[in-house]
Amino acid sequence: MPHTYRPAAAIAGLAVAAGLSLTPILTQAQGFRTHTATQSQTVRPVATTRSVGPTEVSISTRGRTRTITTNGVPNHRVGAFPNRGNPHQIAARTRVFSVTTAPTQARRPTELGVRYIMGVAINGVVFDPMAAEFYQGNPRSGWNYDALGGAVPLGVDANHAHVQRDGTYHYHGIPTGLLEQVGWRPTTHSPLVGWAADGFPIYALTGAPTGQVQSMQSSYRLRDGQRPGGASGPGGRYDGAFVEDYEYVAGLGDLDACNGAFTVSAEFPNGTYAYFLTEGFPYIPRCLTGTPDASFDTGRGRGPGGGGGPRPQRP
């Protein structure tokens, strides 16, 4: 299966060179809940005690196209929904995603924002890391709350997932229940957990960039000092409440700005570029080095008439 791989060192500065900010691309300043919180809080996940179903997912390949058809219902235990931080109930929603089986890296990375779904897990649940929650309810403020930062309670369960208003259950971090099902172990290369919107594989926590299994670490860290205040920002210490509290530092960890790296896996014994889910920010990649397929375009964040952006309801 052909792939074009650009070594991590060669793409380490792509985010900076491309002006990548990780801030959701939105043009409408209306329809969002108003928040003024500025401090990160400990997230207390809802226990995964419930089963839902039925789960329907199929993955097929024809030519250079891989098709994932899913109703989005997880096949592992989930938390109680609705809950105090999330008033929505999981509902089946049939979707068909297409990805290329011959992905290549583009000249510039694509920022996901809230417009693109990052990828889809092998169980049919989507990876959709960005939250449509902004300081003072203004997507133009430049301050996007991180879903796992805890400043705004979003009712995530122990799979680091919750539910959108249309009933879509989606992951914001490590999908604990899925990793248990696929038999992930810290001493072996991660099993395949999904496919990114640009066609590259998604793994979790462990990889083998040099042929030896290792823990894959993000290259993001919290910024030093204080956020700007007054009319230009929320003020307060950079503590993880906002996506913008983090900065990418090339070479700090094992992964590039899109949380990707070369790895040798069971599915790709000759090696491939792949994305990794990490325990530290960004948890799930916030950008793609390839071109996302149109089937992952949510229509959110494209201005008036762009698919009906989020409404002032809990996500």
TAPESUL-V756032 format. One record per residue. N is the residue number from 0. RES is the residue in one letter. PSI is psi in degrees with one decimal (* if undefined). Layout:
n:res:psi
N:RES:PSI
N:RES:PSI
This chain:
n:res:psi
0:M:114.5
1:P:141.1
2:H:148.7
3:T:118.9
4:Y:129.0
5:R:120.2
6:P:151.3
7:A:-38.3
8:A:-31.0
9:A:-24.0
10:I:5.5
11:A:-33.5
12:G:11.5
13:L:-39.9
14:A:-42.3
15:V:-45.8
16:A:-33.1
17:A:-0.9
18:G:28.7
19:L:125.8
20:S:-14.9
21:L:9.2
22:T:130.0
23:P:140.1
24:I:100.3
25:L:146.9
26:T:-8.0
27:Q:130.8
28:A:16.7
29:Q:158.8
30:G:12.2
31:F:149.6
32:R:145.5
33:T:125.2
34:H:147.1
35:T:5.1
36:A:143.9
37:T:-0.9
38:Q:135.2
39:S:146.5
40:Q:154.4
41:T:126.5
42:V:127.0
43:R:95.4
44:P:147.9
45:V:131.5
46:A:140.7
47:T:93.9
48:T:-0.5
49:R:149.3
50:S:142.3
51:V:169.4
52:G:179.0
53:P:152.6
54:T:132.6
55:E:115.6
56:V:137.2
57:S:141.4
58:I:120.9
59:S:154.9
60:T:131.7
61:R:119.7
62:G:-125.9
63:R:23.6
64:T:128.2
65:R:127.7
66:T:127.3
67:I:115.3
68:T:127.0
69:T:152.5
70:N:1.6
71:G:3.1
72:V:121.5
73:P:150.4
74:N:15.6
75:H:170.6
76:R:148.5
77:V:171.7
78:G:176.1
79:A:123.5
80:F:130.4
81:P:160.3
82:N:-176.2
83:R:-35.0
84:G:-7.0
85:N:112.1
86:P:12.9
87:H:155.2
88:Q:140.9
89:I:131.6
90:A:146.4
91:A:136.5
92:R:106.7
93:T:129.4
94:R:151.5
95:V:117.6
96:F:143.7
97:S:136.4
98:V:152.8
99:T:147.5
100:T:0.0
101:A:64.0
102:P:150.8
103:T:155.2
104:Q:135.6
105:A:171.2
106:R:-31.5
107:R:144.3
108:P:156.3
109:T:120.5
110:E:130.5
111:L:-41.9
112:G:-146.4
113:V:3.0
114:R:-43.0
115:Y:138.1
116:I:135.2
117:M:-41.1
118:G:-173.4
119:V:134.8
120:A:163.3
121:I:-15.1
122:N:4.7
123:G:-3.2
124:V:139.2
125:V:150.2
126:F:111.6
127:D:81.6
128:P:-24.4
129:M:143.2
130:A:137.6
131:A:58.8
132:E:127.5
133:F:152.7
134:Y:127.4
135:Q:21.4
136:G:16.7
137:N:108.2
138:P:-13.7
139:R:-0.6
140:S:-23.2
141:G:8.4
142:W:102.0
143:N:123.9
144:Y:136.7
145:D:134.9
146:A:-28.6
147:L:12.2
148:G:-18.8
149:G:-7.1
150:A:-35.3
151:V:112.0
152:P:123.4
153:L:8.8
154:G:33.7
155:V:149.8
156:D:-174.6
157:A:-7.0
158:N:8.9
159:H:43.9
160:A:158.8
161:H:-163.9
162:V:133.3
163:Q:168.8
164:R:-19.9
165:D:6.7
166:G:1.3
167:T:117.7
168:Y:131.3
169:H:150.6
170:Y:138.2
171:H:-8.6
172:G:-157.7
173:I:120.7
174:P:82.9
175:T:-48.5
176:G:-39.0
177:L:-42.3
178:L:-35.2
179:E:-40.5
180:Q:-37.9
181:V:-3.6
182:G:34.1
183:W:137.5
184:R:146.3
185:P:-13.8
186:T:-0.8
187:T:162.6
188:H:140.3
189:S:137.0
190:P:159.7
191:L:130.0
192:V:-11.9
193:G:-176.3
194:W:132.0
195:A:162.5
196:A:-20.0
197:D:1.6
198:G:-13.0
199:F:152.2
200:P:158.8
201:I:128.6
202:Y:175.4
203:A:124.5
204:L:-44.0
205:T:141.6
206:G:-171.4
207:A:70.7
208:P:-24.8
209:T:11.0
210:G:-15.9
211:Q:136.9
212:V:135.1
213:Q:161.5
214:S:133.5
215:M:119.7
216:Q:138.7
217:S:156.4
218:S:24.6
219:Y:151.0
220:R:161.8
221:L:142.0
222:R:155.4
223:D:150.6
224:G:-151.4
225:Q:146.0
226:R:152.8
227:P:148.7
228:G:-160.7
229:G:-135.2
230:A:-14.1
231:S:-5.1
232:G:173.0
233:P:-13.9
234:G:-179.4
235:G:169.3
236:R:145.1
237:Y:105.4
238:D:4.3
239:G:2.5
240:A:-34.4
241:F:151.5
242:V:-39.2
243:E:-3.2
244:D:-13.9
245:Y:152.0
246:E:147.3
247:Y:132.2
248:V:109.0
249:A:128.5
250:G:-4.0
251:L:-39.3
252:G:-152.9
253:D:-12.6
254:L:155.1
255:D:-170.3
256:A:-23.1
257:C:18.2
258:N:39.9
259:G:163.9
260:A:165.4
261:F:141.8
262:T:155.2
263:V:116.8
264:S:174.5
265:A:-37.8
266:E:-26.9
267:F:74.8
268:P:-20.1
269:N:0.6
270:G:153.8
271:T:157.9
272:Y:141.4
273:A:159.7
274:Y:151.1
275:F:137.2
276:L:136.6
277:T:157.2
278:E:-30.8
279:G:163.0
280:F:136.4
281:P:9.1
282:Y:-65.2
283:I:137.2
284:P:142.7
285:R:1.8
286:C:166.1
287:L:139.6
288:T:-16.8
289:G:-169.5
290:T:120.2
291:P:142.5
292:D:148.7
293:A:-21.9
294:S:-13.8
295:F:2.6
296:D:116.6
297:T:-16.4
298:G:-5.4
299:R:145.1
300:G:23.3
301:R:21.5
302:G:-175.8
303:P:131.9
304:G:5.9
305:G:37.4
306:G:4.4
307:G:86.7
308:G:175.5
309:P:144.8
310:R:168.0
311:P:62.7
312:Q:163.2
313:R:143.4
314:P:*
